[in-house]
Every structure is written in structure tokens, then in C-alpha cells.
Amino acid sequence: MWQRAPGAEYGRVTEIIAGLQMSPPEILAVPAAVALVVARWLPPAARPRVTIAAGAVLLLSAIALGVAGLRWQMLPVLAGAAFASPFAFAPVLRRRTGRPAWRARWWLALPGSVACVGLIATGPVAAWAFPVPVFPEPTGEFAVGTRVVQWTDPRRPETFTADPDDRRTVVVQLWYPAPRSPAGAQRAQYLGRTEQEARTVAEALARGVGLPGFLVDAVPRARTRSVFNAPVAGEGGRFPVVLFSPGSGGVRTQNTAWAEEVASHGYVVAALDHPYDSAAVVLTDGRTITTETASTGDPVEDDELAAGWTAVRAADLGFVLTQLDGLDRGGSADPLGGRLDTGRVAVTGHSMGGAAALQAARQDHRFDAVIDLDGYPHGPTSPALDQPTLALTQAVTPATDPRYLPRLTEALAAGTATSYRLTIPGAAHLTFMDGPLYLPPVPSIVGSLGRTVSPRVVAAASLAFLDAVLRDAPGDLAGVLPAFGDLSVHHPDGPP
């Protein structure tokens, strides 16, 4: 089983401090606001100096925040300072005008001071709970480039619209090995090609789970570890390809940390937006397509709907592989031409995307391996999987759908290749995406591994599998994977 490394508790404390992700003006505003509150309790000679200095720092910080963009997490800080300011400055002003200073009695002032400090403290707490995500530095030998392409399948009608001439369009983001960029190179925007696209997507994701959009306003401010349109690495030969489908309502960028780590080890990752299923898809013509998939509450009907949506996603994955193969065969016309090894391809996905990966592999034998990131196998379980499969799951609890584990086991056990189910201790459903980087660290939501460890563990387990099945890396997977969790192995000719 994967164990937390020595010194991990120190690492967790460091992670909490780093997770605040507060800008210099925000950091300065907090102690300045607290100083305004506590000035009343200082010796008389120190009160004016502290009040004036704190007020000046707070004013300059507020101006800077107004220019750079004020985050909602700072509103409690400014509100606490605003409540305290009249009581802090009134004695100073009265003394300067020669009038006797008036101060409330301590037993009246103490509750107000405590309330103001408590209000101010909610700012850093909120910044920690909903931070600007910080993406882990990829550990592979390559830097990472990224680009976005849009492809339309002329042979497939769009089933989500009534227009008979509408054809299925997908938006794909590629992460690929790149040379090291110059110092100071602008890193790629998270969630979109532009900050406006990122905000559109972030707000749509928040609406999808019933949250007000302002709670995740820090997410579009994030920069990833890849560089848009970076050149392709000159060395490394032809790179194996990994396709990725997000969860229901998810978007192509939802596993960016995972994709960057995989790409840094010499793979090309192609992640899909599925229009009318993904929360928001911004097309090259400027249109934004939002999700039209929704559950009904009826288990039987919802299973049928999910099977249909999964089939559409599986077809999208097959189409994108065809496009990538054509891109590779196009030669020098595209920077990735001649660099994609479409003879070594894995199909992956999270949640419903994992189900789509399983279905795509059943239908299309160009896929050589499958990774299912905690996805329930919607749709038919036949024909049997011919590809080695890795299913990463959270621990099964009484709250887990009782059908999940039996159905997943059935799909893996029926395969004609060896398959693996790896249960990661401390994981939750959103552990297998970028959620731990920017959501509140509530174990039932994002697991208990921590913001730094969660993406590392999922990517490391995925890479161990990919290297073994696509690159014939030496070693026995059954001996390697238990380092990350509890492993069950399904052999084609015997019981697990």
C-alpha cells in the first residue's frame, strides 16, 4: 500500500500555508486590518502611530486590489477593517483637534474587537479553502506544451440538436513533450485559451454542482505548468498517445495536472470536450455550448440515458484517434506530424469518461490499453475487453452505489487480457481530477491525500501502467501497483 513519506506532516503544514495563495496586497491587508482592531488596546503613546500606519497600508492594499481585481475572499477582511476604522481613528482625530479622546469601556469594546478579528480571519480561511490552484511541477524529462484543436465529423450528425445539417464537433486539448522554455515564458491559462473562456467554464462548472460562481472565482486566475503552442521536443522519437474523456459535465481541462505529468514523461495526451455534455464548450466561432444532459431521478431511465451519452462519448474518442492518425500522417505540415505513435494508444477517462473509455476500447481495437478513473461501466459489458485495463477507484463504502463494484468486477473479469483494480486509500471521487487543487479540503469531497499528493499518486499509478503496457517497461505490474494502493488482479484464465 502507498505510504505517506517521512516528514509528511511538515509537508502538510507547508501545503496549507502555500495553499493560501494570497497576493502581496492581500497578505498586507490582513495584518493591517487586525492592527486597526487591536490599536485600541495598545498603550496611549503607540495608538496613533499604529493606527495611521495600519490605515495607510490598508488603503494602499485596497487600491492595489481594486486595480488587480478584488477576490471575494478579501471582502471579510475589508469589512472587519471598515467596522473597526471609526473606533480606531476617532480618538486620533479628536486628539489632533484638541478635544478629549473618547473610548468605549473595555467590556463594551472587547466583544466588538473579537467579532472584527473573527471576521477578518475568515478571509485567509476562505482563501485557503478556495485557493488559486497551484499546479505541481511535472517530474518527467520533458517540459510540456499545449494547444487546442477543433474537429468536425462530417459523417456523424449531432444528436443533441434538431438541425439535420449539424455535424458532431469536438474540441480537443493536446499536451505534448516540449523543450525547456526560456525563463519567464508565459504559462498556459487554466480552463481555457483565454481568461474570459476560463471564467465562462468555471462559472458553468459551479452551476453544474449548484454553487454560486463567485466561490470559484480564483480558479480562472490559475496558470498551469505548460506553455501554449510551445515547439515539440526535438528528441524522444515518436510519442505514444493517451486519449482522455472527462466526467459527466466535466471539461477537457479538468485533469490538467494529470495530463501535464503524463506528457512530461514522453506521451501526447489528447483530452476532449464533449459538446452538450461538458459544462461549457467554447467553439472557435465564439459560440458557447452548455450541457443538456440531466438525470431524471428514475434509476432505469437514468441508466438508459447514461448508456446513450456514453456511446456518444465513445464515438467521439474513436473519431479523435482517427484525426490524430491523420495529423501524424500529414508529415511536416503540423508540428506533431510524424511524432505521434498511433500504434501505441491508451484510452482513459474519469467517471462517465471512464465508462466511455471502456466502451471505446470494446468498439475500436486501435486502442491498446484502458484506464478507468473511478468510472461506473455504463452501457453493455460485451464484447469482452481485449485490452489490458487499469481501474483506479476510491474505497467502497456503504454510501457507494451497490452496483458499482460488481459491475466493474464483471467488466474486468470478462476481459481477455490481464486487468487491474487499484483502490487508493484516502481517495474520493474528485481525487482523480484537479479538484483537490482548488476545492475545500473536505475528505468526503476530494479525499484526504492532500492537494500536493493527490495528483502525484493518480499520475504515478497511471504512468506505471502506461509504461508497462505501451512501452514494455521491465517489471511486473502486479508487483509495482501495490505501492499506490490495494490491488486486485483479474487474469483472463483464472479468478482474481
Residue pairs with C-beta under 8 A, 6 or more apart in sequence:
1 425
1 482
1 483
1 485
1 486
2 424
2 425
2 457
2 483
2 484
2 485
4 453
5 11
11 450
11 452
12 450
15 450
15 451
15 452
16 128
18 134
19 128
19 131
19 134
19 451
20 124
20 127
20 128
20 131
21 127
21 131
21 132
21 133
21 134
21 218
22 30
22 124
22 127
23 65
23 68
25 60
25 61
25 64
25 65
25 68
26 61
26 65
26 71
26 73
26 74
26 77
26 123
26 127
28 57
28 60
28 61
29 57
29 58
29 61
29 62
29 65
29 74
29 77
29 78
29 81
30 77
30 120
30 123
30 124
32 54
32 55
32 57
32 58
32 61
32 81
33 54
33 58
33 77
33 78
33 80
33 81
33 84
33 120
34 117
34 120
35 50
35 51
35 53
35 54
36 51
36 54
36 55
36 58
36 81
36 84
36 85
36 88
37 80
37 81
37 84
37 88
37 113
37 116
37 117
37 120
38 113
38 117
39 46
39 47
39 50
39 51
39 54
39 88
40 47
40 87
40 88
40 91
40 103
40 109
40 113
41 113
42 50
47 91
47 92
48 92
48 95
51 88
51 89
51 92
52 92
54 88
55 85
55 88
55 89
58 81
62 78
65 71
65 74
71 127
71 217
71 218
72 126
72 214
72 215
72 217
73 123
73 124
73 126
73 127
73 130
73 218
74 123
74 127
75 123
76 119
76 120
76 122
76 123
76 126
77 119
77 120
77 123
79 119
80 116
80 117
80 118
80 119
80 120
81 116
81 120
83 112
83 115
83 116
83 119
84 112
84 113
84 116
87 104
87 109
87 112
90 102
91 101
91 102
91 103
94 100
94 101
94 102
95 101
103 109
104 112
127 218
129 440
129 441
130 215
130 216
130 218
130 438
130 439
130 440
131 218
131 437
131 438
132 218
132 219
132 221
132 222
132 438
133 190
133 218
133 219
133 222
133 434
133 437
133 438
134 222
134 437
134 451
135 190
135 222
135 223
135 224
135 225
135 256
135 257
135 260
135 437
136 225
136 257
136 261
136 452
136 455
136 456
137 225
138 144
138 225
138 260
138 261
138 263
138 264
138 265
139 261
139 264
139 265
140 177
140 261
140 263
140 264
140 265
140 266
141 264
141 265
141 266
142 177
142 178
142 179
142 233
142 236
142 263
142 264
142 265
142 266
143 177
143 178
143 179
143 180
143 181
143 226
143 227
143 230
143 233
143 264
144 175
144 176
144 177
144 178
144 225
144 226
144 227
144 230
144 260
144 263
144 264
145 175
145 176
145 177
145 178
145 226
145 227
145 228
145 229
145 230
145 231
145 232
146 173
146 174
146 175
146 176
146 188
146 224
146 226
146 227
146 228
146 229
146 230
147 173
147 174
147 176
147 228
147 229
148 171
148 172
148 173
148 174
148 193
149 171
149 172
149 174
149 323
150 169
150 170
150 171
150 172
150 283
150 284
151 169
151 170
151 172
151 319
151 320
151 323
152 167
152 168
152 169
153 167
153 168
153 169
153 170
153 319
154 167
155 167
156 167
156 168
156 315
156 319
157 164
157 166
157 167
157 168
158 166
158 167
158 168
158 169
158 275
158 276
159 168
159 312
160 275
160 276
160 292
161 276
168 275
168 312
168 315
168 316
168 319
169 275
169 283
170 272
170 273
170 274
170 275
170 316
170 319
170 320
171 252
171 272
171 273
171 275
171 281
171 282
171 283
172 252
172 270
172 271
172 272
172 273
172 320
172 323
173 252
173 253
173 259
173 270
173 271
173 273
174 268
174 269
174 270
174 336
175 226
175 256
175 259
175 260
175 262
175 263
175 268
175 269
175 271
176 232
176 233
176 239
176 263
176 268
176 269
176 336
176 339
177 232
177 233
177 236
177 239
177 263
177 264
177 266
177 267
177 268
178 226
178 227
178 230
178 231
178 232
178 233
179 230
179 231
179 233
179 234
181 227
181 230
185 227
185 230
186 223
186 227
186 228
187 223
187 224
187 225
187 226
187 227
188 223
188 224
188 226
188 227
188 228
189 195
189 197
189 198
189 220
189 222
189 223
189 224
189 228
190 198
190 219
190 220
190 222
190 223
190 224
190 253
190 256
191 197
191 198
191 201
191 202
191 219
191 220
191 222
191 251
191 253
192 198
192 199
192 200
192 201
192 220
192 253
192 282
193 228
193 282
195 220
195 221
197 282
198 219
198 220
199 217
199 220
200 280
200 282
200 288
201 220
201 251
201 253
201 279
201 280
201 282
202 213
202 216
202 217
202 219
202 220
203 213
203 216
203 280
204 279
204 280
204 290
204 291
205 216
205 249
205 251
205 279
205 280
206 212
206 213
206 215
206 216
207 213
207 279
208 249
208 279
208 291
216 438
218 438
219 438
222 438
224 256
224 260
225 260
226 256
226 260
226 263
231 335
232 335
232 336
232 339
236 266
237 339
237 341
238 338
238 339
238 340
238 341
239 266
239 267
239 268
239 339
239 340
239 341
240 266
240 267
240 268
240 341
240 344
240 345
240 346
240 466
240 470
240 471
241 267
241 268
241 269
241 270
241 321
241 324
241 340
241 341
241 342
241 344
241 345
241 346
242 262
242 267
242 268
242 269
242 270
242 345
242 346
242 347
242 348
242 466
243 269
243 270
243 271
243 272
243 317
243 320
243 321
243 345
243 346
243 347
243 348
243 357
243 360
243 367
244 252
244 255
244 259
244 269
244 270
244 271
244 272
244 348
244 349
244 350
244 353
245 271
245 272
245 274
245 313
245 316
245 317
245 347
245 348
245 349
245 350
245 352
245 353
245 354
245 356
245 357
246 252
246 254
246 255
246 271
246 272
246 273
246 274
246 278
246 349
246 350
246 351
246 353
246 433
247 254
247 349
247 350
247 351
247 352
247 353
247 375
247 433
248 277
248 293
248 306
248 309
248 351
248 352
249 277
249 278
249 279
249 291
249 293
250 278
250 279
250 350
250 351
250 352
250 353
250 433
251 273
251 278
251 279
251 280
251 281
252 271
252 272
252 273
252 278
253 271
253 434
254 350
254 433
254 434
255 271
255 350
255 373
255 432
255 433
255 434
256 434
257 434
257 437
257 455
257 459
258 433
258 434
258 455
258 458
258 459
258 462
259 269
259 271
261 455
261 456
261 459
261 463
262 269
262 459
262 462
262 463
262 466
263 269
265 463
265 467
267 466
268 336
268 339
268 340
270 320
270 324
272 313
272 316
272 317
272 320
273 281
274 281
274 312
274 313
274 316
275 281
275 283
275 289
276 289
276 290
276 291
276 292
276 293
277 291
277 292
277 293
277 309
277 312
277 313
278 291
279 290
279 291
280 288
280 289
280 290
280 291
281 288
281 289
281 290
282 288
283 289
293 305
293 309
295 302
295 305
296 302
296 305
303 378
306 352
306 355
306 378
306 379
307 378
307 379
307 380
309 352
309 378
310 352
310 355
310 356
310 359
310 378
310 379
311 359
311 379
313 349
313 352
313 353
313 355
313 356
313 359
313 360
314 356
314 357
314 359
314 360
314 363
314 379
316 356
317 347
317 356
317 357
317 360
317 364
318 360
318 363
318 364
318 366
321 342
321 345
321 347
321 364
321 366
321 367
324 340
324 342
325 340
325 342
327 334
327 336
327 337
327 340
328 336
328 337
328 338
328 339
328 340
328 342
329 337
330 337
331 337
331 338
332 338
342 366
343 368
344 368
344 470
344 471
345 366
345 367
345 368
345 369
345 470
346 367
346 368
346 369
346 370
346 371
346 466
346 469
346 470
347 357
347 360
347 361
347 367
347 369
347 370
347 371
348 354
348 357
348 370
348 371
348 372
348 373
348 462
349 355
349 356
349 357
349 371
349 372
349 373
349 375
350 373
350 374
350 375
350 432
350 433
351 373
351 374
351 375
351 376
351 429
351 432
352 375
352 376
352 378
353 373
353 375
354 371
354 372
354 373
354 374
354 375
354 376
354 377
354 391
355 372
355 375
355 376
355 377
355 378
355 379
356 375
357 370
357 371
357 372
357 375
358 370
358 372
358 375
358 377
358 385
358 389
358 411
359 378
359 379
359 380
360 367
361 367
361 370
361 385
361 386
361 387
361 389
362 380
362 382
362 383
362 384
362 385
365 386
365 387
367 387
368 387
368 469
368 470
369 387
369 388
369 389
369 390
369 465
369 466
369 469
369 470
370 385
370 387
370 388
370 389
370 390
371 389
371 390
371 391
371 392
371 462
371 465
371 466
372 389
372 390
372 391
372 392
372 408
373 392
373 432
373 433
373 458
374 391
374 392
374 393
374 394
374 427
374 429
374 431
374 432
375 391
376 401
376 403
376 404
376 407
376 408
377 407
377 408
377 410
377 411
381 407
381 410
381 411
381 414
382 414
384 414
384 415
384 416
385 411
385 412
385 414
385 415
385 416
385 417
385 419
386 415
386 416
386 417
387 415
387 417
388 417
388 418
388 419
388 420
388 465
388 469
389 412
389 415
389 417
389 419
389 420
390 419
390 420
390 422
390 461
390 462
390 465
390 481
391 408
391 412
391 419
391 420
391 421
391 422
392 422
392 424
392 427
392 432
392 458
392 461
392 462
392 485
393 408
393 421
393 422
393 423
393 424
393 427
394 423
394 424
394 427
394 428
394 429
394 431
394 447
395 423
395 425
395 427
396 404
396 405
396 423
408 421
409 421
409 490
409 496
412 419
412 420
412 421
412 490
412 496
413 419
413 490
413 495
413 496
415 490
415 492
416 492
417 492
418 477
418 489
418 490
418 491
418 492
419 489
419 490
420 465
420 477
420 478
420 481
420 487
420 488
420 489
420 490
421 487
421 488
421 490
422 461
422 481
422 484
422 485
422 486
422 487
422 488
423 485
423 486
423 487
423 488
424 431
424 449
424 457
424 458
424 461
424 484
424 485
425 485
425 486
426 443
426 447
426 448
426 449
427 447
427 449
427 454
427 457
427 485
428 443
428 444
428 445
428 446
428 447
430 436
430 439
430 445
430 446
430 447
431 446
431 447
431 449
431 454
431 458
432 458
434 455
435 445
435 446
436 446
436 447
436 449
436 450
436 451
436 454
436 455
437 451
437 454
437 455
439 445
439 446
440 446
441 450
441 451
446 454
447 454
449 457
457 484
460 484
461 481
461 484
461 485
464 477
464 480
464 481
464 484
465 477
465 481
467 473
468 475
468 477
468 480
478 487
478 489
481 487
488 496
489 496
490 496
